Amino acid sequence: MITTNRQRRFLQVIVATAFLLRLFLVLAMRGYDLPSDQDHYGFGYETGRVARSLAEGKGYSSPWLEASGPTALIPPLYPALLAGLFRVFGTYSESAAFAALALNAVFAAATCVVLFHLGRAMFGVEAGLVAAAIFAVYPASVFQSVKTIWDTNLFALALSVCVLLVWRAARAWSAGPWLAGGAAIGATSLVNPAGLSFLPAAMLWAWYRNPAPARRKTLWLAGAAGLAALVMAPWAARNYAVLGTPALRSGFGLELKLGDGAHSWWRDHPSFSEAEFAKYKAQSEIPYMRDCLREAEAFIVAHPAGYAGSVAKHFAQFWFGWPADGAPGSPARPAWKWVRA
């Protein structure tokens, strides 16, 4: 617990700073004033397109520049949230953009609170306050809050909650934290399933560290896994019924292809290449993604060193801010225009 009023006030100042800093920058930089060309594609890109389709009652579909049918390219929670904003404030309106960016600020401020509780649980109150303070002004978080209408900020919050619940499950003598952790993992996967790359292993770690009898904690772990699966099941079932795959997200083949060094995200991506979009639409989503996967696998087998170099380059671009080749507005291509082969 926070032991003094001073520490409580310090946390309140941190949370307020995280929120107000981001909101100030949104207003100062007019982050809500998004380009209207390409039929407002710059408003959330694929996420914005799916949200518009939902808001217009056309179903979970059409992530690209033009109508293209059902999709599982993006998990459902954030597009559904954005669709709600479209219904309230107007599709692709400045008010909707401001609301989405304000929500980013709320998510970031809430993440500070979660990090405080996680740091306090692990190392003490002071460590929790330091963790929250660092995140409040962490440049990558500030940038993503101010400039990105995507699931990034919501995912950071949800993933932080999962880590906190896993930590608590490792010390729990009841099923509550385990079931809460399972539900949180399921919900987080509907924001972005990337967390599944380590969260199941984290729950196994919690099982190993928990002091309860093995039989009891095994039941808790099974309950958590079952609840996570139950939360994810409707989305997986919908994808199987509509697209023929229970995958939580369908775009792995395309992402692997675009990272192989032989293709470019602006030249070979259905969002920007007219020819690539035509191929996607003719094949439909899942066969198209399988073709992309085969192309990527063939390149990796033939050029393992080249692929490793491409991965290292993209890693540096993502984590250190190096400009990507052919980024929007660069001389390599016009901003948000079809690339005609």
Summary of the structure (lengths in Angstrom):
residues: 341
radius of gyration: 21.6
end to end distance: 61.6
largest distance: 65.3
contacts: 1107
relative contact order: 0.09
helix: 68%
strand: 1%
